[in-house]
Structures are given as structure tokens and as C-alpha cells.
Amino acid sequence: MKNWEKMFEKWNMFTTLDESLKSNLNKLKNDKDALKDAFYQELSFGTAGMRGILGAGTNRMNIYTVRKAVNGLADYLLTNRSDAKNRGIVIAYDSRYMSKEFAIESAKVLGYYGIHTYVFESLRPTPLLSFAVRHLNTAAGIMITASHNPPEYNGFKVYNEHGSQIVPSEAQLIVESIQQTEDELTVPTLEQAQVEEQGKLTWLSDEVDIAYLEKLHEITQLSTEEQQNDKDLQVVFTPLHGTAYDLVTKGLQQLHFSKVAVVEEQAQPDPEFSTVKSPNPEEHQAFSKAIDIGKQTNADILLGTDPDADRLGVAVKNSDDEYQVLTGNQLGVLLFDYIVKHIDKSKTVKPRMIKTVVTTEMGRAIAEANQVGSIDTLTGFKYIGEKINQYDMTGETFLFGFEESYGYLISSFARDKDAVQAAMMATEMAYYWKKEGKTLFDALDLLYEKYGYYLEGMTSLTLKGQEGSEQIEEILTSIRENPFVEIGGMQVTTIEDYSSSIRTLTLEKKQETITLPKENMIKYLLQDDGWVCFRPSGTEPKIKYYYGVRGTNAEDSHQRLLALKESLEERVNGIID
């Protein structure tokens, strides 16, 4: 009997298995491939926590795999934080199926170990959880969310005592503790009533929200007088059936942005995300209803947040008078430029902008032109949060952080990407440029004229199951063992292999050490400021390859980017076909 079959038998014979999971298991019995996929491995726990399809099995999100993760987290905290029981853990959850149930299951496991928990009475955004850790001074935080994944997914993210996502060194210790839990079906728990009776569970209402909104008000660059004036800016906002409605609308009210039309069909939480193909504000289709209202109201800016409100998409009218969604890189450089324009540099000590290695190089160009230090991190906002935590000790000033995947942070009172902060600043920025007689696309053109025509793209290839995992590794192995010499007609000048921490300068024929943490990722730097990067997703069965160029004009950039894309796809398809 194969190992996955043994695991299935163990679950199938477990007499007190949750009834809904037992029903799911019975359905799987008739589909051997689906059954194997549910049990062939344990749901992996990485630096972003874990994320997976809901259902029965060790490779699925369910109460047992969540309990096992929490059991490991409890062991880690009790071993490494002497005050963990009293400081406790704060838990938030989004609008997905089983989110609140997983939050309560987490509290039941933690309660068994005597660890106090604070659980929100209703759904909340991810950035509020990050803020809550700091506001309540807890030892850690848990966020139940699968971000903008399809409805059948959910996830479990862990935050450290700084309010930032755990980094690899912390994740490894938690994983080791999780692995000590041999049987996910028998993790000890208390009943919810017991945890409450023992005073180990505190339900949170709106006290954290109020404190967050006070901090949110402080990020504005508007003068005191201008903050109080009603503003001539028409806004359309959609939370895409998620968690952002209250904080975004209240945040805009604080700054007297009174002309706000909410997409009512998408204002209510809905785990099916029934009005969109995907609740992802990166995609134009997610804005279709907002665009309809925008046309009716002649809106200046459309705002869309993903279900857990850590990512923001923005659409504005282009030169053809049609609403177009800005890329994550475009919105990022616009926000950074606006912030840099308004800070008092004489009062800002060692200002720093942080971006990831796959985010536009235009951010660095703006930073250098404005005497702001720029820092690259590995992909993932956890690394940006880690740098901010270091600045608490070094005295450097965090100014702005962003990544190409629509994640932005303006102020460090939260330590993860924050779509609520970004929505406030994007609205304020649109108001600023409207007073100048310009749209955000007009403002972007000014940046291109000043810094160069930067353009970026990304291809995401989904390869599911065990065979897909093997194909992803085959792609990475091939481009390591047979590296590119040129890509899309652009010569390779540098190869950065983050798994070996070696940077190879191909023209100089020498090597350097990469000082960032190791990761299974490879980046090629090309002539004329071009670059490409291969990276497997940490939470989904995907490999992503990113690419960027800097052209002499818009058409030149598009042609260069297309050449890169076609060259990369030809190579990848040749490996897996």
C-alpha cells in the first residue's frame, strides 16, 4: 500500500471525523486521482503560512490541518517567548468559506495550551490584523485568508510580534514544531465554551478599528485646512465581496472625500465572489461593475481591493477616455513620486524606499533622483516588513514600500501591504493631479519623460499536482544548467542565482556573493536595463517569470518587452513539452 493510501485509510477509519469532511471523503473514493492529490503530501507551511483547497485530506485546508499548524505555532511560542501565554495571539479572518471556523479552531488549540487569544467578532482586513498585533502587543498574529485565490481556497498566515509576516528563520522553527505533531487528527483542543469560561478568549469589536483609523488619518499629505474641505473628486469603490468596505469608506470620510459611489452588489461579503470571475484587482474584469458606475458618474478614480484588503487596484481614464487598470508597478511609482514630492526632507532622517527584486527599476530611479535610499528585498512583503523592523533599531526612516503584485505600504503602523492606506493615498494623489488639470495617466507620462519608459510583464504558468511540481523543478534546473546568453535580442550581463547566493558577472567573468536570504529563484540582468526573473510561487502550483525593460519611448518599450516574453515562453515550452 502506498503512503497516500495509508493516510487515506487512517482518515477513513477515524471514527469521530468531522461529518462534512467524512462526506467529502466518501465522494473522493470514486476518483482515485483526486484522492491521491488530497493525501500524497502534507499541505506545505512556508514563510507565507499555508494555503490550499478546502476539503478532506492532508493536502487540503480543513480543521485538522489547521489544528496541526496551530499546535506547532503554540509549541514554537512557548519555547521561544516566555511571555506568550499572557501576551497572547490575535486572530482575524476574511469572508471565505470556513474562515471564522478556522479562527475559532485556532483559539481552541491555543486555549488548550493556556495561550490567550483575541478574536475579532466579524471579518477584518489583513492589514488590520498586522496593526492589531502591534496595538495589542501580542506575541503573534494569525490571519485566516487566501487573499484573491478562487472560492475553493483558504489559508493560514502567521505574523510575528512586530506585526509583519514571519520570515524564513521563524518559519523553519515553526515547521519543525509542526512536524513533531505526528497525527493531525488527534491534536488536543478545548471546546469554545471552555476557552471563554477560562477567560482565555477575548472577542474584539471595534476598538482596534478606531485606533487604526486614527493612524490612517495621519498619513495624509494634505494641509489641515484642505483636509476639512469637501473635494471635487468622484470616486468609485469596490471591496470585491471582501473585508475593506468599512475602513476604506470611513477613511475617505475622514478626509472629506464625499463623492464616493460604492459598488453595492460587491459591498457585501460573499465567499463565492459571485459577481466576478476572480476577486483580483489586478485584472480588468474585476472592475467591470465599477467601470459601469464610473461611466455613469464620470468618476476620476476607481478603487478595488482584494478580499482580505492587502492589495489595491486602481483604474483611471486613459487617452482614449476609457477606464484602464494601472499596473502594480505604475501605481507604485506614482504613489512614491507623490510621497517624495510632499515630504519635508530636512526633517526626514535617512529616508528609505523598499521594493522587491521583481518590482520595477523605475522606483530606484525616482529614489536616486530625490536622495532617497532604495533597497531590494526578495519577493514577498514579509521581507519588506523585516527591513522596517530593522529600521526601528537603526534610525532609518521608512518612506514607502511596494511590490509589483499590487502591494503597497505608506506608513509602518502596519507591517504588511495595506490596501486601505494605499486607497487613501491614491485618492488623495488623484485629487492633487486633478487640481493640476491632469489624470494619473498624464502624471505617469511625466514620470516616463523624466526617468525613461520602464515597462514590465509577468507570465504565470500553472502546473498542478505532483507532475506539475516536477515540471516546475525541471524548468529551474534547465535554466541553471544551461543559462541564457541572450534573451529577446538583449545580451545577458549578470546572472543572480538566489539558491546558491552567487551573482555571476558574465562580461567580467567574475562572481560575487548575494547578501539576501537563499531562495529558489534566478534573475538575469540584461543590457539596456532589461531583466528577467524565474520564481516558483510559494502558495500556488505555479512558476512565474517576470521581465522588464527601459525603452526610449512607449513603442520601443512594448517591442522590447514582447521580444523578452516570446523568447522566455519558447524556452519554457521547449522544456516541458
C-alpha positions as CSV (number, residue, x, y, z in Angstrom):
1,M,0.0,0.0,0.0
2,K,1.4,3.4,-1.0
3,N,1.9,6.1,1.7
4,W,-1.0,8.3,0.4
5,E,-3.3,5.2,0.6
6,K,-2.2,4.6,4.2
7,M,-3.1,8.2,5.1
8,F,-6.4,7.9,3.4
9,E,-7.2,4.7,5.4
10,K,-6.2,6.5,8.6
11,W,-8.7,9.3,7.9
12,N,-11.3,6.9,6.6
13,M,-11.2,4.8,9.8
14,F,-11.2,7.8,12.2
15,T,-14.5,7.3,14.0
16,T,-15.0,10.9,15.0
17,L,-14.1,12.6,11.7
18,D,-15.9,15.8,11.1
19,E,-19.2,15.0,9.3
20,S,-18.7,17.4,6.4
21,L,-15.2,16.0,5.8
22,K,-16.5,12.5,6.0
23,S,-19.0,13.3,3.3
24,N,-16.2,14.8,1.2
25,L,-14.1,11.8,1.7
26,N,-16.9,9.5,0.5
27,K,-17.1,11.5,-2.7
28,L,-13.4,11.2,-3.3
29,K,-13.4,7.4,-3.1
30,N,-14.7,7.3,-6.7
31,D,-11.9,9.5,-8.1
32,K,-8.5,7.9,-7.5
33,D,-6.6,10.9,-8.9
34,A,-8.4,13.4,-6.7
35,L,-8.0,11.1,-3.7
36,K,-4.3,10.8,-4.3
37,D,-3.9,14.6,-4.7
38,A,-5.7,15.0,-1.3
39,F,-3.3,12.7,0.5
40,Y,0.0,12.4,-1.4
41,Q,1.6,15.1,0.7
42,E,1.0,17.4,3.7
43,L,-0.1,20.9,2.9
44,S,3.2,22.8,3.0
45,F,3.8,25.5,5.5
46,G,6.1,28.2,4.2
47,T,7.0,31.8,5.0
48,A,3.6,32.8,3.9
49,G,2.0,30.2,6.1
50,M,-0.1,27.7,4.2
51,R,-2.8,27.9,1.6
52,G,-4.8,25.3,-0.2
53,I,-8.1,23.9,-1.4
54,L,-10.8,23.3,1.2
55,G,-11.7,19.6,1.8
56,A,-10.6,16.4,3.4
57,G,-7.0,15.2,3.3
58,T,-3.6,16.1,4.5
59,N,-3.0,18.2,1.4
60,R,-6.2,20.3,2.0
61,M,-7.3,23.1,4.2
62,N,-9.5,21.7,7.0
63,I,-9.9,21.8,10.7
64,Y,-7.3,19.1,11.2
65,T,-4.6,20.6,9.1
66,V,-5.3,24.0,10.7
67,R,-5.1,22.4,14.2
68,K,-1.8,20.8,13.4
69,A,-0.4,24.2,12.2
70,V,-1.6,25.9,15.4
71,N,-0.2,23.2,17.6
72,G,3.2,23.8,16.0
73,L,2.9,27.5,16.4
74,A,1.9,27.1,20.1
75,D,4.9,24.9,20.7
76,Y,7.2,27.4,19.0
77,L,5.9,30.3,21.0
78,L,6.0,28.5,24.4
79,T,9.6,27.6,23.6
80,N,10.8,30.9,22.3
81,R,8.5,33.5,24.0
82,S,8.4,33.3,27.8
83,D,5.5,35.8,27.9
84,A,3.5,34.2,25.1
85,K,0.6,33.0,27.3
86,N,-0.1,36.4,28.8
87,R,0.6,38.5,25.6
88,G,-1.4,36.1,23.6
89,I,-2.3,35.9,19.9
90,V,-4.7,38.0,17.9
91,I,-6.7,36.2,15.2
92,A,-8.6,37.8,12.2
93,Y,-10.4,36.2,9.3
94,D,-11.8,37.2,5.9
95,S,-15.0,36.4,4.1
96,R,-14.1,33.0,2.8
97,Y,-15.7,29.6,3.5
98,M,-14.6,28.3,6.9
99,S,-12.6,31.4,7.8
100,K,-14.4,32.1,11.1
101,E,-14.5,28.3,11.9
102,F,-10.7,28.1,11.4
103,A,-10.2,31.2,13.6
104,I,-12.2,29.5,16.4
105,E,-10.4,26.2,15.9
106,S,-7.1,28.1,16.3
107,A,-8.3,29.7,19.6
108,K,-9.4,26.2,20.9
109,V,-6.0,24.7,20.3
110,L,-4.2,27.8,21.8
111,G,-6.6,27.7,24.7
112,Y,-5.6,24.1,25.5
113,Y,-2.0,25.4,26.0
114,G,-3.2,28.3,28.1
115,I,-2.4,31.0,25.5
116,H,-4.7,33.9,25.5
117,T,-6.4,34.7,22.2
118,Y,-8.1,37.9,20.8
119,V,-10.5,37.1,18.0
120,F,-12.5,39.6,16.0
121,E,-16.2,39.3,16.2
122,S,-16.5,39.7,12.5
123,L,-14.3,39.7,9.4
124,R,-11.4,42.1,9.2
125,P,-8.7,43.0,6.6
126,T,-5.2,41.6,6.8
127,P,-3.6,45.0,7.4
128,L,-5.8,45.5,10.4
129,L,-4.5,42.2,11.8
130,S,-0.9,43.4,11.3
131,F,-1.8,46.6,13.1
132,A,-3.6,44.7,15.9
133,V,-0.5,42.7,16.8
134,R,1.3,45.9,17.5
135,H,-1.6,47.7,19.0
136,L,-2.4,44.9,21.5
137,N,1.3,43.9,21.9
138,T,0.6,40.3,21.3
139,A,3.3,37.6,20.8
140,A,2.0,36.8,17.3
141,G,-1.0,37.0,15.0
142,I,-3.0,34.7,12.8
143,M,-4.8,35.7,9.6
144,I,-7.3,33.3,8.0
145,T,-7.3,34.2,4.3
146,A,-6.5,33.0,0.8
147,S,-6.2,36.5,-0.5
148,H,-7.5,36.7,-4.1
149,N,-7.5,32.9,-4.8
150,P,-10.6,31.2,-6.1
151,P,-13.5,30.4,-3.7
152,E,-12.4,26.8,-3.1
153,Y,-9.3,28.0,-1.3
154,N,-8.5,29.2,2.2
155,G,-5.2,29.9,4.0
156,F,-3.5,30.4,7.3
157,K,-0.9,33.2,7.7
158,V,1.3,33.8,10.8
159,Y,2.6,37.2,11.9
160,N,5.4,37.8,14.4
161,E,5.4,40.2,17.4
162,H,6.3,43.1,15.1
163,G,3.1,42.7,13.0
164,S,5.0,41.5,9.9
165,Q,4.7,38.2,8.2
166,I,7.1,35.6,9.6
167,V,10.4,35.3,7.7
168,P,12.2,32.0,6.8
169,S,14.2,31.7,10.1
170,E,11.0,31.9,12.1
171,A,9.0,29.7,9.6
172,Q,11.6,27.0,9.8
173,L,11.3,26.7,13.6
174,I,7.5,26.7,13.4
175,V,7.7,24.0,10.7
176,E,10.0,21.9,12.9
177,S,7.4,22.2,15.7
178,I,4.6,21.3,13.3
179,Q,6.5,18.2,12.2
180,Q,6.7,17.0,15.8
181,T,2.9,16.7,15.7
182,E,2.6,13.2,14.1
183,D,-1.2,12.9,13.9
184,E,-3.2,15.9,12.8
185,L,-6.5,14.1,13.7
186,T,-5.7,13.9,17.4
187,V,-4.4,17.5,18.2
188,P,-5.7,18.4,21.7
189,T,-8.2,21.2,21.9
190,L,-10.6,22.7,24.4
191,E,-14.2,23.5,23.5
192,Q,-15.0,27.1,22.6
193,A,-17.2,27.4,25.8
194,Q,-14.2,26.2,27.9
195,V,-11.8,28.7,26.4
196,E,-14.3,31.5,27.0
197,E,-15.1,30.4,30.6
198,Q,-11.4,30.3,31.5
199,G,-11.1,33.9,30.2
200,K,-8.6,32.8,27.6
201,L,-10.6,34.2,24.6
202,T,-11.4,37.9,24.2
203,W,-13.8,38.9,21.5
204,L,-12.8,42.2,19.7
205,S,-15.4,44.6,18.5
206,D,-14.4,48.0,17.0
207,E,-11.7,49.2,19.4
208,V,-8.8,48.2,17.1
209,D,-10.6,49.7,14.1
210,I,-10.9,53.1,15.8
211,A,-7.2,53.1,16.7
212,Y,-6.3,52.1,13.1
213,L,-8.4,54.9,11.6
214,E,-6.7,57.5,13.8
215,K,-3.3,56.3,12.5
216,L,-4.7,56.2,8.9
217,H,-5.7,59.9,9.2
218,E,-2.1,60.8,9.9
219,I,-0.7,59.6,6.6
220,T,-2.3,62.4,4.6
221,Q,-0.1,65.0,2.8
222,L,-3.0,67.4,2.7
223,S,-2.8,70.6,4.8
224,T,-5.1,70.8,7.8
225,E,-7.3,73.3,6.1
226,E,-7.6,71.2,2.9
227,Q,-8.4,68.1,4.9
228,Q,-11.6,69.8,6.1
229,N,-12.9,70.9,2.7
230,D,-15.2,68.8,0.6
231,K,-13.3,67.8,-2.5
232,D,-14.2,67.8,-6.1
233,L,-13.2,64.2,-6.9
234,Q,-15.6,61.5,-7.9
235,V,-14.6,58.1,-6.6
236,V,-16.0,54.6,-7.2
237,F,-15.0,51.9,-4.7
238,T,-15.5,48.1,-4.8
239,P,-14.3,45.8,-2.0
240,L,-15.0,42.8,-4.3
241,H,-17.1,41.0,-1.7
242,G,-14.3,41.2,0.9
243,T,-13.3,43.0,4.1
244,A,-12.3,46.5,3.1
245,Y,-15.7,48.3,3.0
246,D,-15.8,49.8,6.5
247,L,-12.2,51.0,6.8
248,V,-12.0,52.4,3.2
249,T,-15.3,54.3,3.3
250,K,-14.6,55.7,6.8
251,G,-11.0,56.6,5.8
252,L,-12.3,58.6,2.9
253,Q,-14.9,60.3,5.0
254,Q,-12.2,61.4,7.4
255,L,-10.5,63.4,4.6
256,H,-13.9,64.7,3.4
257,F,-13.9,62.8,0.1
258,S,-17.7,62.9,0.0
259,K,-18.3,61.9,-3.7
260,V,-17.8,58.2,-3.2
261,A,-20.0,55.7,-5.1
262,V,-19.7,52.1,-3.7
263,V,-20.5,49.1,-6.0
264,E,-23.3,47.9,-3.8
265,E,-23.5,44.4,-5.4
266,Q,-19.9,43.8,-4.3
267,A,-20.1,45.6,-0.9
268,Q,-21.4,42.6,0.9
269,P,-19.1,39.7,1.9
270,D,-19.6,36.7,-0.4
271,P,-17.3,33.6,-0.2
272,E,-18.4,32.7,-3.8
273,F,-17.3,36.2,-5.1
274,S,-20.3,35.7,-7.3
275,T,-20.1,38.9,-9.4
276,V,-16.5,38.4,-10.7
277,K,-14.6,35.6,-12.4
278,S,-11.7,36.3,-9.9
279,P,-11.7,38.7,-6.9
280,N,-8.3,40.0,-8.1
281,P,-8.0,43.8,-8.5
282,E,-5.0,43.2,-10.8
283,E,-7.5,42.1,-13.5
284,H,-9.6,44.4,-15.7
285,Q,-12.7,42.1,-15.4
286,A,-12.8,42.6,-11.6
287,F,-13.5,46.3,-12.3
288,S,-16.4,45.8,-14.8
289,K,-19.2,46.9,-12.4
290,A,-17.0,49.7,-11.1
291,I,-16.4,50.9,-14.6
292,D,-20.2,50.9,-15.3
293,I,-20.7,53.2,-12.3
294,G,-17.7,55.2,-13.3
295,K,-19.1,55.9,-16.7
296,Q,-22.4,57.0,-15.1
297,T,-20.8,59.3,-12.6
298,N,-17.8,60.4,-14.8
299,A,-15.6,59.2,-12.0
300,D,-12.0,60.4,-11.6
301,I,-10.7,57.2,-10.0
302,L,-11.9,53.7,-9.4
303,L,-10.6,51.7,-6.4
304,G,-10.8,47.9,-6.0
305,T,-9.4,45.9,-3.0
306,D,-9.0,42.1,-2.9
307,P,-11.0,40.0,-0.3
308,D,-8.5,40.5,2.6
309,A,-7.7,44.1,1.6
310,D,-4.0,43.9,1.3
311,R,-3.9,44.6,-2.4
312,L,-5.3,47.6,-4.2
313,G,-6.1,48.1,-7.9
314,V,-6.8,51.5,-9.4
315,A,-8.4,52.3,-12.7
316,V,-8.5,55.8,-14.3
317,K,-9.3,57.2,-17.8
318,N,-6.6,56.8,-20.4
319,S,-6.0,59.0,-23.5
320,D,-8.9,57.2,-25.3
321,D,-11.3,58.3,-22.4
322,E,-11.6,54.6,-21.4
323,Y,-11.0,53.3,-17.9
324,Q,-7.8,51.3,-17.7
325,V,-6.4,49.5,-14.7
326,L,-2.9,50.7,-13.8
327,T,-0.3,48.0,-13.3
328,G,1.1,47.4,-9.8
329,N,4.4,49.0,-10.9
330,Q,2.7,52.0,-12.4
331,L,0.6,52.8,-9.3
332,G,3.6,52.1,-7.1
333,V,5.9,54.7,-8.8
334,L,3.0,57.2,-8.9
335,L,2.5,56.8,-5.1
336,F,6.2,57.0,-4.4
337,D,6.6,60.1,-6.5
338,Y,3.7,61.8,-4.8
339,I,5.0,61.0,-1.3
340,V,8.5,62.2,-2.2
341,K,7.1,65.4,-3.6
342,H,5.5,66.2,-0.3
343,I,7.8,65.1,2.5
344,D,9.9,67.6,4.4
345,K,13.4,66.2,3.6
346,S,15.0,68.5,6.2
347,K,13.1,66.6,8.9
348,T,13.4,63.1,7.4
349,V,16.3,61.1,8.7
350,K,17.8,58.6,6.2
351,P,14.7,58.1,4.1
352,R,14.3,54.7,2.6
353,M,12.2,53.1,-0.2
354,I,11.9,49.4,-0.3
355,K,10.9,47.2,-3.2
356,T,11.3,43.6,-4.3
357,V,13.8,42.3,-6.8
358,V,10.9,41.7,-9.3
359,T,9.5,45.2,-9.0
360,T,10.1,48.0,-11.5
361,E,13.6,49.6,-11.6
362,M,11.8,52.9,-12.0
363,G,11.3,53.1,-8.3
364,R,15.1,53.1,-7.8
365,A,15.5,55.9,-10.4
366,I,13.0,58.1,-8.6
367,A,14.7,57.4,-5.3
368,E,18.1,58.2,-6.5
369,A,16.9,61.5,-8.1
370,N,15.4,62.5,-4.7
371,Q,18.2,61.5,-2.4
372,V,16.3,58.6,-1.0
373,G,18.0,55.3,-0.3
374,S,16.5,52.3,-2.2
375,I,16.6,48.7,-1.0
376,D,15.7,45.5,-2.8
377,T,14.4,42.5,-1.0
378,L,13.3,39.0,-2.0
379,T,9.8,38.6,-3.3
380,G,7.2,38.8,-0.6
381,F,6.1,41.7,1.6
382,K,7.4,39.7,4.6
383,Y,10.9,40.9,3.6
384,I,9.8,44.5,3.4
385,G,8.3,44.1,6.9
386,E,11.6,42.7,8.1
387,K,13.6,45.7,6.8
388,I,11.1,48.1,8.5
389,N,11.6,46.2,11.8
390,Q,15.4,46.7,11.4
391,Y,14.8,50.4,10.9
392,D,13.3,50.6,14.4
393,M,16.8,49.9,15.6
394,T,19.0,51.7,13.0
395,G,17.1,55.0,13.0
396,E,16.4,55.0,9.3
397,T,13.0,56.3,8.1
398,F,10.7,54.1,6.1
399,L,9.1,56.1,3.4
400,F,7.4,53.7,1.1
401,G,7.4,50.0,0.2
402,F,5.8,48.3,-2.8
403,E,5.8,45.2,-5.0
404,E,4.6,44.6,-8.5
405,S,1.7,42.5,-7.3
406,Y,-0.4,45.4,-6.1
407,G,1.0,45.6,-2.6
408,Y,1.8,49.0,-1.1
409,L,2.6,50.4,2.4
410,I,2.8,54.1,3.2
411,S,3.2,54.1,7.0
412,S,4.7,51.5,9.2
413,F,2.0,51.4,11.8
414,A,1.1,48.3,9.8
415,R,3.9,46.0,8.7
416,D,2.3,44.3,5.8
417,K,0.9,45.6,2.5
418,D,-2.1,47.7,3.2
419,A,-4.8,48.4,0.6
420,V,-6.6,50.7,2.9
421,Q,-3.6,53.0,3.3
422,A,-3.0,52.8,-0.4
423,A,-6.6,53.6,-1.3
424,M,-6.4,56.8,0.8
425,M,-3.1,57.9,-0.8
426,A,-4.2,57.0,-4.3
427,T,-7.4,59.1,-3.9
428,E,-5.5,62.0,-2.4
429,M,-3.0,61.7,-5.2
430,A,-5.7,61.7,-7.9
431,Y,-7.1,64.9,-6.2
432,Y,-3.7,66.5,-6.3
433,W,-3.2,65.8,-10.0
434,K,-6.8,66.8,-10.9
435,K,-6.1,70.3,-9.4
436,E,-3.2,70.4,-11.8
437,G,-5.5,69.5,-14.7
438,K,-4.1,66.0,-15.1
439,T,-5.2,62.4,-14.8
440,L,-3.0,59.8,-13.2
441,F,-2.0,58.6,-16.7
442,D,-0.9,62.2,-17.5
443,A,1.2,62.1,-14.3
444,L,2.6,58.8,-15.4
445,D,3.7,60.2,-18.8
446,L,5.5,63.0,-16.9
447,L,7.4,60.3,-15.0
448,Y,8.3,58.4,-18.2
449,E,9.6,61.6,-19.8
450,K,11.8,62.3,-16.8
451,Y,13.1,58.8,-15.9
452,G,12.6,56.7,-19.0
453,Y,9.9,54.4,-20.4
454,Y,10.0,51.5,-18.0
455,L,7.7,48.6,-18.8
456,E,7.2,45.2,-17.0
457,G,5.4,42.0,-17.6
458,M,4.8,38.6,-15.9
459,T,3.8,35.2,-17.2
460,S,2.3,32.7,-14.7
461,L,2.3,29.0,-15.6
462,T,0.0,26.7,-13.6
463,L,1.3,23.2,-13.2
464,K,-0.8,21.2,-10.8
465,G,-0.2,18.1,-8.8
466,Q,2.9,16.0,-8.3
467,E,3.7,16.0,-12.0
468,G,3.4,19.8,-12.1
469,S,5.8,20.2,-9.2
470,E,8.3,18.1,-11.0
471,Q,7.9,20.2,-14.2
472,I,8.5,23.4,-12.2
473,E,11.7,22.0,-10.8
474,E,12.7,20.8,-14.3
475,I,12.4,24.3,-15.7
476,L,14.5,25.8,-12.9
477,T,17.2,23.1,-13.3
478,S,17.4,23.6,-17.0
479,I,17.9,27.4,-16.9
480,R,20.6,26.9,-14.2
481,E,22.5,24.2,-16.0
482,N,22.1,25.8,-19.5
483,P,21.9,29.5,-18.8
484,F,20.8,32.1,-21.3
485,V,23.4,34.0,-23.2
486,E,20.9,36.5,-24.6
487,I,17.1,36.9,-24.2
488,G,14.9,38.7,-26.7
489,G,17.9,40.0,-28.5
490,M,19.4,41.5,-25.3
491,Q,22.7,40.2,-24.0
492,V,22.9,38.8,-20.5
493,T,25.3,40.8,-18.3
494,T,24.6,39.2,-14.9
495,I,23.1,36.0,-13.5
496,E,21.8,36.0,-10.0
497,D,21.1,32.6,-8.5
498,Y,19.4,33.1,-5.2
499,S,19.5,29.5,-4.2
500,S,23.3,29.4,-4.2
501,S,23.7,33.2,-3.3
502,I,26.0,33.6,-6.3
503,R,26.0,36.6,-8.7
504,T,27.9,35.9,-11.9
505,L,29.1,38.9,-13.9
506,T,29.2,37.3,-17.3
507,L,31.1,40.0,-19.1
508,E,33.8,40.5,-16.4
509,K,33.8,36.7,-15.8
510,K,33.8,37.0,-12.0
511,Q,31.4,36.1,-9.2
512,E,30.1,37.9,-6.1
513,T,28.1,36.9,-3.1
514,I,24.4,37.8,-2.9
515,T,23.7,39.0,0.7
516,L,19.9,38.3,0.6
517,P,18.5,35.1,2.1
518,K,18.5,32.0,-0.1
519,E,15.5,31.3,-2.3
520,N,14.8,29.1,-5.3
521,M,14.9,32.0,-7.8
522,I,17.1,33.1,-10.7
523,K,17.4,36.6,-12.1
524,Y,19.1,37.6,-15.4
525,L,20.2,41.2,-15.8
526,L,20.4,42.3,-19.5
527,Q,21.9,45.1,-21.5
528,D,20.0,48.5,-21.6
529,D,18.4,47.9,-18.2
530,G,16.5,44.8,-19.2
531,W,15.9,41.9,-16.8
532,V,14.1,38.6,-16.3
533,C,13.4,36.5,-13.2
534,F,12.2,33.0,-12.7
535,R,10.4,32.1,-9.4
536,P,8.1,29.3,-8.3
537,S,5.1,30.5,-6.3
538,G,5.3,29.8,-2.6
539,T,1.5,29.3,-2.2
540,E,0.2,28.1,-5.5
541,P,1.2,25.4,-8.1
542,K,2.7,27.9,-10.4
543,I,6.0,29.1,-11.8
544,K,6.2,32.8,-12.6
545,Y,8.7,34.6,-14.8
546,Y,8.9,38.3,-14.6
547,Y,10.6,40.7,-17.1
548,G,11.2,44.4,-17.5
549,V,12.8,46.9,-19.9
550,R,13.6,50.5,-20.2
551,G,13.0,51.9,-23.7
552,T,13.4,55.2,-25.5
553,N,9.7,55.6,-25.9
554,A,6.4,53.7,-25.4
555,E,6.6,51.8,-28.6
556,D,10.2,50.9,-28.1
557,S,9.4,49.5,-24.6
558,H,6.5,47.5,-25.9
559,Q,8.6,45.9,-28.6
560,R,11.4,45.1,-26.2
561,L,9.0,43.6,-23.7
562,L,7.3,41.5,-26.4
563,A,10.6,40.1,-27.6
564,L,11.5,39.1,-24.0
565,K,8.1,37.4,-23.4
566,E,8.3,35.4,-26.6
567,S,11.9,34.3,-26.0
568,L,11.0,33.1,-22.5
569,E,7.9,31.3,-23.5
570,E,9.7,29.5,-26.3
571,R,12.4,28.3,-23.8
572,V,9.9,27.2,-21.1
573,N,7.6,25.4,-23.6
574,G,10.6,23.6,-25.0
575,I,11.5,22.3,-21.6
576,I,8.1,20.9,-20.5
577,D,6.7,19.7,-23.9
